[in-house]
Amino acid sequence: MSTKLEKYETMDREEIRQIQLERLQVTVNRAYRNVAFYRNLMDKHGIVPEDITSLDDLSRIPFTTREDLLKNQPYGMFAIPLREVVRLHSSSGTTREPIVVGYSRNDIEHWTELMTRVLYTAGVDRDDIVQIAFDYGLFTGALGFHYGAERIGATVIPCSRLNANKQIVVMRNYRSTVLVCTPTFALHIANVLKNEGISPAELSLKIGLFGSEPWSEVIRKEIEEGLHINALDNYGLSEIMGPGVSVECYEKNGLHIFEDHFIPEVIDPKTGESLPDGEKGELVLTTITKEAFPMIRYRTGDYTSLDHSTCPCGRTLVRMSRVSERTDDMIVVQGINVYPSQIEQILTEIEGAEPHYRLRVDRNGALDELEVWVEVSSHIFFDEVKKMSAIEEQIQKRIEETFGLSIKVRLVEPGSIKKWKENSV
Ligand SMILES: [Zn+2]
């Protein structure tokens, strides 16, 4: 198993800080010159790029929030002309308005390089067969991993939009050794294997790289036992780049942040004060190599803490604790954490259900009740009553299996959720 340590992963703190400062200065300069939002923000606070003479000066620049990005959609935050942008992606926008992000050719190159580092950290090499079960599309997960895995010479199977049974067929027939998807989906695949009476020993899987939603150690254990693999967490977000911001090493004790590309801070979300190592708060990230979409002190909404102590794996890069919750998004029903991304994943696997939905929690009775409104394809909505109740049942069953929650499902006409969202903004 290869766990090649890149030069940038074992530098001493001083070296890391020096590289960060040089790259930060370039980034602030670029943002100030090319992005009206940053120029106005810095002018308003009396800061010019030359004021950034140490890493501590970064804290003089105010935070960038999701609302700032929304106000400047679609291209207001871009620091290069559109003709130099070679790719667009967007943040997952089923429950919230998506944010469009762009990449220059160099950005794609850096991203690919970072994804090779994610994969190497997990022990993936050119002999591996990597099954990518993320959704290929505007979402960054699939293409991020795809480029990285191809770059290291692994064999890539782009495998989106197949249900768990079909994923298992691919996995078994083509002898996939690595599975890349959300932890919810991996757990579902493990459950289907068990229900179908297929032993994980019949598969060739050995590594799982899971991310894009928070998951717990309990879920990790279930996935590892159910699929006979080592399951590792990775973290990223489209506003910053996509996957490739940080990844767990085999110590499974925090995710190493690629500090030669990102500067992390953890703050108290109420006061904005910076928090010391070990204290949990909101993760704030600054990109220091991005050309098309530089982000300075972006509030991610994810809760974590930092750890600068030495990791037995040999990497000197700071570790962030696994993200277990967000400052928004998550809802708690009957004491169970429910993430919209998990519901979304379930819906994409059910034929006839569209990934447009609305979650409603009724807290009036003795027990909270979750109601999911889901759009269905028009031919089903208007013609097939039987199919409607079958879909309803499937959604109920899958959500019950995943969360242990019984819920109400209400199928609605195509387009109605979008209308509801527009009216409720
Ligand atoms: Zn480590």
Boltz pocket constraint, residues with backbone or C-beta under 6 A from the ligand:
constraints:
  - pocket:
      binder: B
      contacts: [[A, 249], [A, 250], [A, 251], [A, 254], [A, 256], [A, 311], [A, 312], [A, 313], [A, 314], [A, 315]]
      max_distance: 6.0
